[in-house]
Amino acid sequence: MAKYLGATKLAIPSAGNAGGALAAYAARARLEAHIFMPRDTPRANVTECCELGAHVTLIDGLITDCGAEIARRKTEEGWFDMSTLKEPYRIEGKKTLGYELAGQCQWQLPDVILYPTGGGTGLIGMWKAFDEMEKLGWIGNKRPRMFAVQATGCAPIVRAFEAGEKTAAEFPNARTIASGLRVPKAIGDFLMLNILRQSN
């Protein structure tokens, strides 16, 4: 879609797989990829992006700091910002999780879905898919109970859910060895919290 829309330079913050995926797709489409990663991102993720031809910038800080750097420079640099929920296409892609799950379960959704949650696009995408499938008449209105799984060292959504909050405060001193889940402040926090409550 980025190429179709005329974008030539893409930028994304990543501490895990999103950077590698963007680097691969950008290379295939002959687009520039600029990946901003926390300095302590696992070496394998950094190397993957570099080997695929992406311009990798390591930032002292967390993924939120990487996103802030992109936001600060994107207009001047001419980057198409691929950050979570800054463009609609990742949610559309993540919907396939819901469609594949329903299809593999003969259109009977499971009772519970435990979802490792950083930025939350998978959780949001699945919920959107379930709504679409119901409108199409493929499934009924019964939904799985959705659970956002987060590390104790970075659990802003879990903390906000347990406190009954509508949004999540930034999680201080975020730390976890699951680098892709170390998202101290998710842009879609209110969407995830709403989904978790609707599903319970």
Summary of the structure (lengths in Angstrom):
residues: 200
radius of gyration: 17.4
end to end distance: 35.1
largest distance: 49.3
contacts: 645
relative contact order: 0.14
helix: 46%
strand: 14%
